Amino acid sequence: MKRYIWIAVLFAMACTKLKDTSYNKIIDSQFDPTTEDLASLVGAAYVNWRYVMNDWNGLFRAQEVSGDEVVIPARPNGWVDGGIYLRIHEHTWTADDDIVVQTWGRAYSGITNCNRVIYQLESGIIPISDSAAKHATLAELHVLRASYYYVLCDFYGNVPLVTEFNVPTGYLPTQNTRKEVYDFIVNEINTYLPLLSAKNDGTTYGKFNQWAAHALLAKMYLNAEVYTGTPAWAECIKQCDTLIDSHVGFALEAAQRNVFITENENSPEIIFALPFDETYVTNWNAFDIHMETLQPANQATYNLKSTPWGGICAIPQFIKTYDADDDRLRDNWIKGQQYSAGGEVLNCTMGAYSGQPLNYINAVPGIDASEEIHGYRLGKFEIKQKAQVQLSNDWPLFRYADVLMMKAESLLRTGNSGDAATLVTTVRQRSFSTNPSKATVTGADLLKGSVYDYGLRNHLDSSFQGGSDVVYGRFLDELGWEFSQEGRRRQDMIRFGVFTKKSWFSHSPNGDYRSLYPIPRTELNKNANLKQNTGY
């Protein structure tokens, strides 16, 4: 050890003329940007969306594991992790839990990157002579920043609006109300949307063009009553109609599964996606849902590069809501006997069922205990042969089916159940290939309650609530069947008044204030201007 230290010291003494060259940063004095560089400069602000949605204990888990569709139970190979997944499921999370801390930090990192590039463009640090290109880029950054605030508005409600990058040392932002955050987002989108590109092609894929901005605005209006107390159904319909009448190529895929294949970037259904690539997106947990759901033996099914960790699965009550002829039950969930790529029967590798066939069944004892066979596994996103830890499927944040369903829900809630049913039928028609007549729903159907059999269902306790009392519950069911595993269930359940009222699996209601997450304790300790959300 001492010999190596002396070699280092002698080397340092000998080298008196060192060349200071940066290989991982662009030095502004050495950079003369053109309009062709704008996409790369803005790209840094988009990257944070991948971390927000898909990185470990990110928005996906916070939105899905807290809901009534999926759960992460204790497994023979772990998945206890200090009880965090149990707390998400039981709605007993704290201001110190990782899902609370990470979503705040990752969203604000995206905002900071937006603010930085906006400042660099406006101040001339990044000189762009093409005025039109500069203003279009600034507009894109403003709407992208609004999308991060959309996450914060939905997740925490009362958050600081930070719009400046070059702030004085020691600056502590003040807190805004949820209504103020909502108004800011809507105003930003409406102000800058006309300056965005109207193209819908490879040059705008994965970026906020006008159509992605309309989809984000529709999502804000869809949830306006939750965010502000005042509904905005007519405004939501208007944004959806703009997309429906856009004539730029949006359409439903012939089969829903086509939206989620590995090479899905050319799907006409995708309005705005988070691009992923197993080669270039290198952070370990970038998009590893297959690793988080498959049991170790399934490595042989897909010839995976690494052994899966086996955790997240479907809640049995949710699976029981499906019609047996619904293609989405077959295409979105991995169930039954598991085989290798060569057709050999796979066995369990650990736990009480070790050595027995790995046969996924629609049963899970409880959040505190499960075996390898328990629970259907998440399979909506195609798992290609020889996949790595990271998948290459792009993540559709907004897709055309969502636009049709947002309009349908707005029509339903404003008394037009017949036209709502027509739109829902349109979305369902591709998912009943063996029995097409089942695709049709009526306005009367959508006025019914949910078919979800709510109540506790675990090896320690059981109760029976049902879902017939859920207003427009059948529509909530439709949202579950179409959009499961897409990182949105909590939001939908809140809008239908179910999230803090019903029991499912091992979860019992734990207070209406749980419709918002707490502000992280670390942020409260850093900034005396912040006040914790009610109830925490």
MOJOCOR-V489319 format. One record per residue. N is the residue number from 1. RES is the residue in one small letter. SS is DSSP state (A for helix, B for strand, O for the rest). NEAR is the number of other C-alpha atoms within 10 Angstrom. Layout:
n=N res=RES ss=SS near=NEAR
n=N res=RES ss=SS near=NEAR
This chain:
n=1 res=m ss=O near=5
n=2 res=k ss=A near=7
n=3 res=r ss=A near=8
n=4 res=y ss=A near=9
n=5 res=i ss=A near=10
n=6 res=w ss=A near=11
n=7 res=i ss=A near=11
n=8 res=a ss=A near=12
n=9 res=v ss=A near=11
n=10 res=l ss=A near=11
n=11 res=f ss=A near=11
n=12 res=a ss=A near=11
n=13 res=m ss=A near=9
n=14 res=a ss=A near=9
n=15 res=c ss=O near=9
n=16 res=t ss=O near=8
n=17 res=k ss=O near=6
n=18 res=l ss=O near=7
n=19 res=k ss=O near=7
n=20 res=d ss=O near=6
n=21 res=t ss=O near=8
n=22 res=s ss=O near=8
n=23 res=y ss=O near=7
n=24 res=n ss=O near=6
n=25 res=k ss=O near=7
n=26 res=i ss=O near=9
n=27 res=i ss=O near=10
n=28 res=d ss=A near=10
n=29 res=s ss=A near=7
n=30 res=q ss=A near=7
n=31 res=f ss=O near=11
n=32 res=d ss=O near=10
n=33 res=p ss=O near=14
n=34 res=t ss=O near=13
n=35 res=t ss=A near=14
n=36 res=e ss=A near=9
n=37 res=d ss=A near=11
n=38 res=l ss=A near=16
n=39 res=a ss=A near=13
n=40 res=s ss=A near=9
n=41 res=l ss=A near=14
n=42 res=v ss=A near=20
n=43 res=g ss=A near=15
n=44 res=a ss=A near=13
n=45 res=a ss=A near=21
n=46 res=y ss=A near=23
n=47 res=v ss=A near=16
n=48 res=n ss=A near=20
n=49 res=w ss=A near=22
n=50 res=r ss=A near=21
n=51 res=y ss=A near=24
n=52 res=v ss=A near=25
n=53 res=m ss=A near=26
n=54 res=n ss=A near=20
n=55 res=d ss=O near=23
n=56 res=w ss=O near=18
n=57 res=n ss=O near=21
n=58 res=g ss=O near=22
n=59 res=l ss=A near=27
n=60 res=f ss=A near=23
n=61 res=r ss=A near=26
n=62 res=a ss=A near=24
n=63 res=q ss=A near=22
n=64 res=e ss=A near=22
n=65 res=v ss=O near=28
n=66 res=s ss=O near=25
n=67 res=g ss=O near=27
n=68 res=d ss=O near=26
n=69 res=e ss=O near=22
n=70 res=v ss=B near=27
n=71 res=v ss=B near=27
n=72 res=i ss=O near=28
n=73 res=p ss=O near=28
n=74 res=a ss=O near=21
n=75 res=r ss=B near=22
n=76 res=p ss=O near=18
n=77 res=n ss=O near=16
n=78 res=g ss=B near=11
n=79 res=w ss=O near=20
n=80 res=v ss=O near=18
n=81 res=d ss=A near=9
n=82 res=g ss=A near=9
n=83 res=g ss=A near=15
n=84 res=i ss=A near=19
n=85 res=y ss=A near=28
n=86 res=l ss=A near=24
n=87 res=r ss=A near=17
n=88 res=i ss=A near=23
n=89 res=h ss=A near=26
n=90 res=e ss=A near=21
n=91 res=h ss=O near=22
n=92 res=t ss=O near=17
n=93 res=w ss=O near=22
n=94 res=t ss=O near=19
n=95 res=a ss=O near=19
n=96 res=d ss=O near=13
n=97 res=d ss=O near=20
n=98 res=d ss=A near=17
n=99 res=i ss=A near=24
n=100 res=v ss=A near=23
n=101 res=v ss=A near=21
n=102 res=q ss=A near=19
n=103 res=t ss=A near=25
n=104 res=w ss=A near=23
n=105 res=g ss=A near=15
n=106 res=r ss=A near=21
n=107 res=a ss=A near=23
n=108 res=y ss=A near=22
n=109 res=s ss=A near=19
n=110 res=g ss=A near=24
n=111 res=i ss=A near=27
n=112 res=t ss=A near=18
n=113 res=n ss=A near=21
n=114 res=c ss=A near=29
n=115 res=n ss=A near=21
n=116 res=r ss=A near=18
n=117 res=v ss=A near=21
n=118 res=i ss=A near=24
n=119 res=y ss=A near=18
n=120 res=q ss=A near=15
n=121 res=l ss=A near=18
n=122 res=e ss=A near=15
n=123 res=s ss=A near=10
n=124 res=g ss=O near=11
n=125 res=i ss=O near=13
n=126 res=i ss=O near=19
n=127 res=p ss=O near=16
n=128 res=i ss=O near=19
n=129 res=s ss=O near=12
n=130 res=d ss=O near=10
n=131 res=s ss=A near=10
n=132 res=a ss=A near=11
n=133 res=a ss=A near=16
n=134 res=k ss=A near=18
n=135 res=h ss=A near=17
n=136 res=a ss=A near=18
n=137 res=t ss=A near=22
n=138 res=l ss=A near=22
n=139 res=a ss=A near=24
n=140 res=e ss=A near=26
n=141 res=l ss=A near=27
n=142 res=h ss=A near=23
n=143 res=v ss=A near=29
n=144 res=l ss=A near=27
n=145 res=r ss=A near=25
n=146 res=a ss=A near=25
n=147 res=s ss=A near=24
n=148 res=y ss=A near=23
n=149 res=y ss=A near=25
n=150 res=y ss=A near=22
n=151 res=v ss=A near=18
n=152 res=l ss=A near=22
n=153 res=c ss=A near=22
n=154 res=d ss=A near=21
n=155 res=f ss=A near=23
n=156 res=y ss=O near=20
n=157 res=g ss=O near=26
n=158 res=n ss=O near=24
n=159 res=v ss=O near=23
n=160 res=p ss=O near=20
n=161 res=l ss=O near=18
n=162 res=v ss=O near=17
n=163 res=t ss=O near=16
n=164 res=e ss=O near=13
n=165 res=f ss=O near=16
n=166 res=n ss=O near=10
n=167 res=v ss=O near=10
n=168 res=p ss=O near=7
n=169 res=t ss=O near=6
n=170 res=g ss=O near=6
n=171 res=y ss=O near=8
n=172 res=l ss=O near=15
n=173 res=p ss=O near=14
n=174 res=t ss=O near=14
n=175 res=q ss=O near=18
n=176 res=n ss=O near=16
n=177 res=t ss=O near=16
n=178 res=r ss=A near=20
n=179 res=k ss=A near=18
n=180 res=e ss=A near=18
n=181 res=v ss=A near=25
n=182 res=y ss=A near=26
n=183 res=d ss=A near=15
n=184 res=f ss=A near=16
n=185 res=i ss=A near=25
n=186 res=v ss=A near=18
n=187 res=n ss=A near=15
n=188 res=e ss=A near=19
n=189 res=i ss=A near=23
n=190 res=n ss=A near=15
n=191 res=t ss=A near=13
n=192 res=y ss=A near=19
n=193 res=l ss=A near=24
n=194 res=p ss=A near=14
n=195 res=l ss=A near=18
n=196 res=l ss=O near=23
n=197 res=s ss=O near=18
n=198 res=a ss=O near=16
n=199 res=k ss=O near=13
n=200 res=n ss=O near=19
n=201 res=d ss=O near=12
n=202 res=g ss=O near=10
n=203 res=t ss=O near=11
n=204 res=t ss=O near=18
n=205 res=y ss=O near=19
n=206 res=g ss=O near=22
n=207 res=k ss=O near=26
n=208 res=f ss=O near=27
n=209 res=n ss=O near=27
n=210 res=q ss=A near=23
n=211 res=w ss=A near=27
n=212 res=a ss=A near=28
n=213 res=a ss=A near=26
n=214 res=h ss=A near=24
n=215 res=a ss=A near=26
n=216 res=l ss=A near=25
n=217 res=l ss=A near=26
n=218 res=a ss=A near=27
n=219 res=k ss=A near=19
n=220 res=m ss=A near=24
n=221 res=y ss=A near=26
n=222 res=l ss=A near=24
n=223 res=n ss=O near=22
n=224 res=a ss=A near=21
n=225 res=e ss=A near=14
n=226 res=v ss=A near=20
n=227 res=y ss=A near=22
n=228 res=t ss=A near=17
n=229 res=g ss=O near=10
n=230 res=t ss=O near=12
n=231 res=p ss=O near=17
n=232 res=a ss=O near=17
n=233 res=w ss=A near=22
n=234 res=a ss=A near=15
n=235 res=e ss=A near=18
n=236 res=c ss=A near=26
n=237 res=i ss=A near=22
n=238 res=k ss=A near=15
n=239 res=q ss=A near=22
n=240 res=c ss=A near=27
n=241 res=d ss=A near=16
n=242 res=t ss=A near=13
n=243 res=l ss=A near=23
n=244 res=i ss=A near=17
n=245 res=d ss=O near=10
n=246 res=s ss=O near=12
n=247 res=h ss=O near=10
n=248 res=v ss=O near=14
n=249 res=g ss=O near=15
n=250 res=f ss=O near=20
n=251 res=a ss=O near=16
n=252 res=l ss=O near=20
n=253 res=e ss=O near=17
n=254 res=a ss=O near=12
n=255 res=a ss=O near=15
n=256 res=q ss=A near=21
n=257 res=r ss=A near=18
n=258 res=n ss=A near=18
n=259 res=v ss=A near=26
n=260 res=f ss=A near=21
n=261 res=i ss=O near=18
n=262 res=t ss=O near=18
n=263 res=e ss=O near=14
n=264 res=n ss=O near=22
n=265 res=e ss=O near=22
n=266 res=n ss=O near=11
n=267 res=s ss=O near=19
n=268 res=p ss=O near=18
n=269 res=e ss=O near=24
n=270 res=i ss=B near=27
n=271 res=i ss=B near=29
n=272 res=f ss=B near=24
n=273 res=a ss=B near=22
n=274 res=l ss=B near=21
n=275 res=p ss=O near=20
n=276 res=f ss=O near=20
n=277 res=d ss=O near=16
n=278 res=e ss=O near=16
n=279 res=t ss=O near=10
n=280 res=y ss=O near=9
n=281 res=v ss=O near=17
n=282 res=t ss=O near=13
n=283 res=n ss=O near=12
n=284 res=w ss=O near=11
n=285 res=n ss=O near=19
n=286 res=a ss=O near=22
n=287 res=f ss=O near=27
n=288 res=d ss=O near=19
n=289 res=i ss=A near=27
n=290 res=h ss=A near=27
n=291 res=m ss=A near=25
n=292 res=e ss=A near=20
n=293 res=t ss=A near=23
n=294 res=l ss=O near=24
n=295 res=q ss=O near=26
n=296 res=p ss=A near=21
n=297 res=a ss=A near=22
n=298 res=n ss=A near=25
n=299 res=q ss=A near=22
n=300 res=a ss=A near=20
n=301 res=t ss=A near=21
n=302 res=y ss=A near=17
n=303 res=n ss=O near=17
n=304 res=l ss=O near=20
n=305 res=k ss=O near=13
n=306 res=s ss=O near=13
n=307 res=t ss=O near=17
n=308 res=p ss=O near=20
n=309 res=w ss=O near=21
n=310 res=g ss=O near=25
n=311 res=g ss=O near=27
n=312 res=i ss=O near=27
n=313 res=c ss=B near=26
n=314 res=a ss=B near=26
n=315 res=i ss=O near=28
n=316 res=p ss=A near=23
n=317 res=q ss=A near=22
n=318 res=f ss=A near=22
n=319 res=i ss=A near=20
n=320 res=k ss=O near=14
n=321 res=t ss=O near=16
n=322 res=y ss=O near=18
n=323 res=d ss=O near=13
n=324 res=a ss=O near=12
n=325 res=d ss=O near=16
n=326 res=d ss=O near=21
n=327 res=d ss=A near=20
n=328 res=r ss=A near=23
n=329 res=l ss=A near=20
n=330 res=r ss=A near=14
n=331 res=d ss=A near=17
n=332 res=n ss=A near=23
n=333 res=w ss=B near=20
n=334 res=i ss=B near=21
n=335 res=k ss=O near=20
n=336 res=g ss=B near=16
n=337 res=q ss=B near=14
n=338 res=q ss=O near=23
n=339 res=y ss=B near=20
n=340 res=s ss=O near=16
n=341 res=a ss=O near=14
n=342 res=g ss=O near=10
n=343 res=g ss=O near=10
n=344 res=e ss=O near=11
n=345 res=v ss=B near=15
n=346 res=l ss=O near=19
n=347 res=n ss=B near=22
n=348 res=c ss=O near=21
n=349 res=t ss=O near=18
n=350 res=m ss=O near=17
n=351 res=g ss=O near=14
n=352 res=a ss=O near=13
n=353 res=y ss=O near=15
n=354 res=s ss=O near=14
n=355 res=g ss=O near=12
n=356 res=q ss=O near=14
n=357 res=p ss=B near=18
n=358 res=l ss=O near=24
n=359 res=n ss=B near=20
n=360 res=y ss=B near=20
n=361 res=i ss=B near=17
n=362 res=n ss=O near=20
n=363 res=a ss=O near=18
n=364 res=v ss=O near=25
n=365 res=p ss=O near=18
n=366 res=g ss=B near=22
n=367 res=i ss=O near=23
n=368 res=d ss=O near=19
n=369 res=a ss=B near=15
n=370 res=s ss=O near=20
n=371 res=e ss=O near=22
n=372 res=e ss=O near=28
n=373 res=i ss=O near=27
n=374 res=h ss=B near=24
n=375 res=g ss=O near=31
n=376 res=y ss=O near=26
n=377 res=r ss=B near=28
n=378 res=l ss=B near=23
n=379 res=g ss=O near=21
n=380 res=k ss=O near=25
n=381 res=f ss=O near=25
n=382 res=e ss=O near=21
n=383 res=i ss=O near=20
n=384 res=k ss=O near=15
n=385 res=q ss=O near=14
n=386 res=k ss=O near=14
n=387 res=a ss=O near=20
n=388 res=q ss=O near=19
n=389 res=v ss=O near=23
n=390 res=q ss=O near=22
n=391 res=l ss=O near=24
n=392 res=s ss=O near=26
n=393 res=n ss=O near=24
n=394 res=d ss=O near=23
n=395 res=w ss=B near=23
n=396 res=p ss=B near=21
n=397 res=l ss=B near=20
n=398 res=f ss=B near=20
n=399 res=r ss=B near=21
n=400 res=y ss=A near=23
n=401 res=a ss=A near=23
n=402 res=d ss=A near=22
n=403 res=v ss=A near=25
n=404 res=l ss=A near=22
n=405 res=m ss=A near=22
n=406 res=m ss=A near=26
n=407 res=k ss=A near=27
n=408 res=a ss=A near=24
n=409 res=e ss=A near=26
n=410 res=s ss=A near=23
n=411 res=l ss=A near=21
n=412 res=l ss=A near=21
n=413 res=r ss=A near=16
n=414 res=t ss=O near=12
n=415 res=g ss=O near=12
n=416 res=n ss=O near=14
n=417 res=s ss=A near=20
n=418 res=g ss=A near=17
n=419 res=d ss=A near=16
n=420 res=a ss=A near=26
n=421 res=a ss=A near=25
n=422 res=t ss=A near=17
n=423 res=l ss=A near=21
n=424 res=v ss=A near=26
n=425 res=t ss=A near=16
n=426 res=t ss=A near=17
n=427 res=v ss=A near=22
n=428 res=r ss=A near=24
n=429 res=q ss=A near=18
n=430 res=r ss=A near=18
n=431 res=s ss=A near=24
n=432 res=f ss=O near=19
n=433 res=s ss=O near=15
n=434 res=t ss=O near=10
n=435 res=n ss=O near=12
n=436 res=p ss=A near=14
n=437 res=s ss=A near=10
n=438 res=k ss=A near=16
n=439 res=a ss=A near=18
n=440 res=t ss=O near=17
n=441 res=v ss=O near=18
n=442 res=t ss=O near=15
n=443 res=g ss=A near=17
n=444 res=a ss=A near=11
n=445 res=d ss=A near=16
n=446 res=l ss=A near=24
n=447 res=l ss=O near=19
n=448 res=k ss=O near=17
n=449 res=g ss=O near=19
n=450 res=s ss=O near=22
n=451 res=v ss=O near=19
n=452 res=y ss=O near=23
n=453 res=d ss=O near=18
n=454 res=y ss=O near=21
n=455 res=g ss=B near=21
n=456 res=l ss=B near=21
n=457 res=r ss=B near=23
n=458 res=n ss=O near=19
n=459 res=h ss=O near=14
n=460 res=l ss=O near=10
n=461 res=d ss=O near=11
n=462 res=s ss=B near=13
n=463 res=s ss=O near=14
n=464 res=f ss=O near=12
n=465 res=q ss=O near=14
n=466 res=g ss=O near=17
n=467 res=g ss=O near=20
n=468 res=s ss=O near=16
n=469 res=d ss=O near=11
n=470 res=v ss=O near=20
n=471 res=v ss=O near=18
n=472 res=y ss=O near=19
n=473 res=g ss=A near=24
n=474 res=r ss=A near=21
n=475 res=f ss=A near=25
n=476 res=l ss=A near=23
n=477 res=d ss=A near=21
n=478 res=e ss=A near=18
n=479 res=l ss=A near=20
n=480 res=g ss=A near=21
n=481 res=w ss=A near=21
n=482 res=e ss=A near=19
n=483 res=f ss=A near=17
n=484 res=s ss=O near=21
n=485 res=q ss=O near=24
n=486 res=e ss=O near=18
n=487 res=g ss=O near=19
n=488 res=r ss=O near=20
n=489 res=r ss=A near=25
n=490 res=r ss=A near=24
n=491 res=q ss=A near=18
n=492 res=d ss=A near=18
n=493 res=m ss=A near=23
n=494 res=i ss=A near=19
n=495 res=r ss=A near=17
n=496 res=f ss=O near=15
n=497 res=g ss=O near=16
n=498 res=v ss=O near=21
n=499 res=f ss=O near=24
n=500 res=t ss=O near=19
n=501 res=k ss=O near=13
n=502 res=k ss=O near=20
n=503 res=s ss=O near=24
n=504 res=w ss=B near=28
n=505 res=f ss=B near=28
n=506 res=s ss=O near=23
n=507 res=h ss=B near=24
n=508 res=s ss=O near=17
n=509 res=p ss=O near=16
n=510 res=n ss=O near=15
n=511 res=g ss=O near=13
n=512 res=d ss=A near=14
n=513 res=y ss=A near=13
n=514 res=r ss=A near=19
n=515 res=s ss=A near=21
n=516 res=l ss=O near=18
n=517 res=y ss=O near=25
n=518 res=p ss=O near=25
n=519 res=i ss=O near=24
n=520 res=p ss=O near=22
n=521 res=r ss=A near=16
n=522 res=t ss=A near=11
n=523 res=e ss=A near=17
n=524 res=l ss=A near=14
n=525 res=n ss=A near=10
n=526 res=k ss=A near=10
n=527 res=n ss=O near=15
n=528 res=a ss=O near=12
n=529 res=n ss=O near=13
n=530 res=l ss=O near=19
n=531 res=k ss=O near=15
n=532 res=q ss=O near=16
n=533 res=n ss=O near=17
n=534 res=t ss=O near=11
n=535 res=g ss=O near=11
n=536 res=y ss=O near=13
